[in-house]
């Protein structure tokens, strides 16, 4: 199983950790915004590099995120009641958005992802200047990526 390096170092992770993670990322990205849009994009691209490898065997129809102009894939599995996510995008900025979500959501339970994370993500988006650095299509991609992950979590509940 491939995991990004942030998840590999966690021993326990809760919804409160997700909230803290998003609060820190909000502060980071609002600080980056002061240096200009190119700097924000550079930081998103750097964040995308934390995803690591994504095997070709996971690039299947059921893992492909529909509605994205770039090719985006998200693989999920569950171990000991926790969800582990891996992702890939051929767009570096979208890959950064994907990393933002995956690094925050990995090791939560399906119930937490399906029922508790949306409010925190909405608050993050509302209070983060990052959305202004992207086109309308890319600004909406964070929501599309999140909905796909949420659907995968709901599948584990059924």
N, C-alpha and C positions, 0 to 999 in steps of 0.2 A: 504494500500500500504506500503510495506517495503522499506525503503531507508537506505543506509548506513549513518553512523553518520556524515560524512563530508558534504554530500549533504543536510542534514536536517538543517544545520546551515547557508546555503547560502540564500541570498535574491535576488541577481542578479549575473549572471555568463555569461561571454562572451568568445569568442575564444581567446582573449588576456589573460584572466585568465588561460585558458588551457595552453597557451604558458608559462606563469609564473610558473604554477604548474609543468610542465615538466622540466623547467630550475632548479627549486628547487630540484626536485627528481634526476636530473642528478648530481647536486652538492652533494646531500646526498649519492647517490650510488657510486660515484667516491671516496668519502671520506671513505665509508665503505670498498671499495676494498683494501685500504691500510692496513686494519686489516686482510685480508685474505678472501679466498672464503667461508669458513664456516660462517664467520661473515656476508657476503653479503646474503647468503642463510637464515641465522637467521633473518635478517632484512626483507627479502621478506616474510618469514613465518609470521612475526609480522604484516606486512602490510596486508596480506591475512585475518587476524583476524578482520579487520575493515569492512569486508563485512556483517557480521551479519547473520541472519537466511535466509534460502532459503527454502520455503515450498515445500513439496513433490509434490503438485499439479502443480508446475511449471516445474517439471522434466519430460517434454514431448519431443517428437521427434523434434518438431519445435524449441525448445529451446536448443537442444543438438548441441554442436560444433563438427562438423565432422573433422577428421584429427588429433585429439588429442589422444594420447595414454591413457590419463586419462579421466575420465568421467567429462565433463565440460558442464555446462548449463548457459545460459544467458537469462534472462527475461527482456523484455522492455515494457514500456507503455509511453504514451504521455499525459501530462497535461499542459494546457495553452501554447501549442506550444513548450514545452520543453520535452526532452526525459529523462526518469528515468530508470536506469538499476539496476539490481540485478544479482548476479552471485554465482556460486558454482563450486568447483572442488574437487575431492577426492585426488588430489596431492597438498600438502601444498605450494610448490614452484610455481606451475601454479596458484594456488589460489592467491598468492602474485602478480603475473603478472596481473591477472584478476583485482585485487583490484587497481593496479596502473592505469589501463585503466578506470575502472568504476569510481573511485574517481575523475579522471580528466575529464571524458566525461559527467558525470551526469549534467543535467540542461543546456546542449547545445541544440540548435535547430537541427532538422534533417538535415537542409541545412548545418549548420556548421560542423556537424559530417561527412556528405557525401562529402562535397566539400572543407573543409578547414583544417581539422585536420591532414591529412596524412603527409603533409610537416613538421609539428611540431614533429610528432612522428618519422619520418625518421631522423630528426635532433637529437632527443633525443637518438635514438638507435646508430646512427653514433658516437655520442660524449659521450657515457656512457660505462664504463668498465664492466657493469653487464653481457653483453652477453658472456664474457669469463668465467663466473662462471657456465655456464650451458652446457649440452650436446648439440649437433647439434639439436636434436629433440626439446629440451626445448627452445633453442635460437630462433627457428622458431615459437614456440607457441605464442609468443607475436604478431607476424604478423597474425597468424591464428585467434587469439582472436579478434584482431582489425578488420580484414576483416569481421568477423561474425557480430560485432557490427555495422560496416559501412553498411552492407547489411540490417540489421534491421532498421537503420535510413532511408535508401533508400526506404524501404517498406512503411514507413510513408509518403513519398513524393508522392507515387503513389495512 
